[in-house]
Amino acid sequence: MWVPRGRVTGGSSAINGQFFLRGVPEDYDDWADRGNDEWSYEKVLPYFRKFETDLDFPDDFHGTDGPILVRRFKEHEWLEPQAAFRDAALDAGFPYVEDFNHPDATGVGPLPLNNVDGMRISANVGFLNPARHRLNLTVRGDCLVRRLIFEGKRATGVEVESGGERFIVEGEEIILSAGPIGSPHILMLSGVGPEEQLAAAGVPLVHHSPGVGQNLRDHPLLSIGYSTKPGYPMDPDAPRYQVILRYTAENSPLRNDMQIVMISFASEPVATGGDGRTSEGIAIFPVLNKAVGKGEIRLGSADPTVQPLLDYNFFAEEEDRRRFRDGLRLCLSLGEHESFKDIIEARTSPSDEALDRWFMTYARTCHHISGTCKMGPAGDPEAVIDQYGRVYGVEALRVADVSIMPDCVRANTNATAMMIGERMADFIAEGVPA
Ligand SMILES: Cc1cc2nc3c(=O)[nH]c(=O)nc-3n(C[C@H](O)[C@H](O)[C@H](O)COP(=O)(O)OP(=O)(O)OC[C@H]3O[C@@H](n4cnc5c(N)ncnc54)[C@H](O)[C@@H]3O)c2cc1C
């Protein structure tokens, strides 16, 4: 499976699809119910508003003067396949939604994007660029953090490699924001993680933290590809995504646990491990936005340049297979709607048989990996950090990125990543000790 991450300033927000969706309120309330009462929807909403300027909805749920600009394509700007998808979904009985970041939204409508007039508003553009002049900020690119330095149980710095040199950067407090793969990896390389894995790799133990790398949460997806009618115009510069459907799977207690995305492709095929992407065509894909199953990240080597082992463990649970199978069937029926009759030539995948075998083989990640340094109360054996970001068992070390999510939100994860950054920054500014 293809697992890219943004190895660049701004991280994966610099390379992602720019869907700018919040989780549903129940996601954050669930984090609070798991012993993280500072992270309820009511408490995180001001942080979502703080960093956002929503150009379409300046109201109580949206920000009006934050650095991340958000907008939706207006209906007159929609590509024909995107409008056809809306019509198919409306005819299937789903309501029209104007604003997917409204807490009650469910149905089909325009996707909020952190892209305005073709300009990506990444974390680098939105947060870092306006702060680059500050004298107390140094940004160094091309640096690989090899490990954290501990004096006893106290984190005092990071060992960095850059341009063939190795050096140590010290700090009174270290904040690890290397993402859902990098943060648990660095913790394990530094001796904080499951004891038996560290011992097997030959990493000296600083603190046995069995939850590091566990609780891997993500959203599996699988594209259904279509070839378009001969000569159907596909503009390589046109936006890929404009309209989505968010809905609740039949008999599921989890609201908005499914997402269906309409994608207008015009690019050359990309080598993604045979996932059925089509060039000069279009695709419709379901995303399981609230999986029951979990995976894990394991340390394979003490060498920081060797990637850790990722086991997403998708579809181990029948409830996940059931909802995904139904989602695939829904996509197939939407693709057969008459609104596509002048657009679609033929479905290129899958055959009508063997849906399960097909998606068990080809499903891939929606890149919303998270949860691998889980936040939780001290009594939770899987918890790696407390709700103020502090790593259990050591001192002067926090984690602040999507790895801390107790469970993945029912949405693309970038907006929540930014909220986590803002929330943690406030704890630090308020003087919550490390
Ligand atoms: C291809 C793709 C598409 C996506 N599409 C969307 C989308 O459309 N909408 C959405 O909401 N979300 C999307 N996401 C997910 C979203 O972008 C991420 O959840 C979010 O960026 C995570 O933020 P983070 O800070 O936790 O980690 P990251 O953004 O991954 O940042 C981690 C940073 O740490 C650095 N790092 C890691 N290890 C080391 C090391 N050892 N030394 C030095 N630096 C290190 C990395 O280079 C990177 O800069 C997508 C992700 C991907 C990969």
The ligand as a MOL file (V3000), in Angstrom:
LIG
                    3D

  0  0  0     0  0            999 V3000
M  V30 BEGIN CTAB
M  V30 COUNTS 53 58 0 0 0
M  V30 BEGIN ATOM
M  V30 1 C -1.5060 12.0050 0.6190 0
M  V30 2 C -2.2980 12.5560 1.7850 0
M  V30 3 C -3.5370 13.1290 1.5360 0
M  V30 4 C -4.2750 13.6360 2.6090 0
M  V30 5 N -5.4310 14.3230 2.3510 0
M  V30 6 C -6.0570 14.9760 3.3620 0
M  V30 7 C -7.1250 15.8590 3.1050 0
M  V30 8 O -7.5200 16.0860 1.9490 0
M  V30 9 N -7.7260 16.4750 4.1590 0
M  V30 10 C -7.3110 16.2630 5.4480 0
M  V30 11 O -7.9180 16.8270 6.3720 0
M  V30 12 N -6.2920 15.4460 5.7220 0
M  V30 13 C -5.6350 14.8390 4.7090 0
M  V30 14 N -4.5360 14.0900 4.9880 0
M  V30 15 C -4.1520 13.9120 6.3900 0
M  V30 16 C -3.5620 15.1790 7.0350 0
M  V30 17 O -2.7930 15.9230 6.0880 0
M  V30 18 C -2.7240 14.7400 8.2220 0
M  V30 19 O -3.5370 14.0380 9.1510 0
M  V30 20 C -2.0770 15.9040 8.9580 0
M  V30 21 O -1.2650 16.6720 8.0870 0
M  V30 22 C -1.2730 15.3240 10.1020 0
M  V30 23 O -0.5670 16.3330 10.7390 0
M  V30 24 P 0.6050 15.9550 11.7230 0
M  V30 25 O 1.1850 17.2380 12.1720 0
M  V30 26 O 0.0860 14.9960 12.7480 0
M  V30 27 O 1.6720 15.1130 10.8680 0
M  V30 28 P 2.4300 15.5020 9.5010 0
M  V30 29 O 1.6540 16.5480 8.7670 0
M  V30 30 O 2.7270 14.2290 8.7940 0
M  V30 31 O 3.7730 16.2190 9.9490 0
M  V30 32 C 4.8700 15.5130 10.4750 0
M  V30 33 C 6.1430 16.2890 10.1990 0
M  V30 34 O 7.2040 15.6950 10.9290 0
M  V30 35 C 8.3210 15.5280 10.0680 0
M  V30 36 N 9.0980 14.3820 10.5670 0
M  V30 37 C 8.6800 13.1020 10.7720 0
M  V30 38 N 9.6950 12.3550 11.2360 0
M  V30 39 C 10.7710 13.1710 11.3240 0
M  V30 40 C 12.1220 12.9790 11.7380 0
M  V30 41 N 12.5720 11.8010 12.1770 0
M  V30 42 N 12.9610 14.0490 11.7010 0
M  V30 43 C 12.5360 15.2630 11.2630 0
M  V30 44 N 11.2600 15.4960 10.8780 0
M  V30 45 C 10.3970 14.4590 10.8940 0
M  V30 46 C 7.7320 15.3100 8.6870 0
M  V30 47 O 8.6900 15.6180 7.6840 0
M  V30 48 C 6.5700 16.3050 8.7240 0
M  V30 49 O 7.0010 17.5960 8.3660 0
M  V30 50 C -3.7730 13.5470 3.9320 0
M  V30 51 C -2.5140 12.9850 4.1770 0
M  V30 52 C -1.7750 12.5020 3.1070 0
M  V30 53 C -0.4220 11.9210 3.4030 0
M  V30 END ATOM
M  V30 BEGIN BOND
M  V30 1 1 1 2
M  V30 2 1 2 3
M  V30 3 2 2 52
M  V30 4 2 3 4
M  V30 5 1 4 5
M  V30 6 1 4 50
M  V30 7 2 5 6
M  V30 8 1 6 7
M  V30 9 1 6 13
M  V30 10 2 7 8
M  V30 11 1 7 9
M  V30 12 1 9 10
M  V30 13 2 10 11
M  V30 14 1 10 12
M  V30 15 2 12 13
M  V30 16 1 13 14
M  V30 17 1 14 15
M  V30 18 1 14 50
M  V30 19 1 15 16
M  V30 20 1 16 17
M  V30 21 1 16 18
M  V30 22 1 18 19
M  V30 23 1 18 20
M  V30 24 1 20 21
M  V30 25 1 20 22
M  V30 26 1 22 23
M  V30 27 1 23 24
M  V30 28 2 24 25
M  V30 29 1 24 26
M  V30 30 1 24 27
M  V30 31 1 27 28
M  V30 32 2 28 29
M  V30 33 1 28 30
M  V30 34 1 28 31
M  V30 35 1 31 32
M  V30 36 1 32 33
M  V30 37 1 33 34
M  V30 38 1 33 48
M  V30 39 1 34 35
M  V30 40 1 35 36
M  V30 41 1 35 46
M  V30 42 1 36 37
M  V30 43 1 36 45
M  V30 44 2 37 38
M  V30 45 1 38 39
M  V30 46 1 39 40
M  V30 47 2 39 45
M  V30 48 1 40 41
M  V30 49 2 40 42
M  V30 50 1 42 43
M  V30 51 2 43 44
M  V30 52 1 44 45
M  V30 53 1 46 47
M  V30 54 1 46 48
M  V30 55 1 48 49
M  V30 56 2 50 51
M  V30 57 1 51 52
M  V30 58 1 52 53
M  V30 END BOND
M  V30 END CTAB
M  END
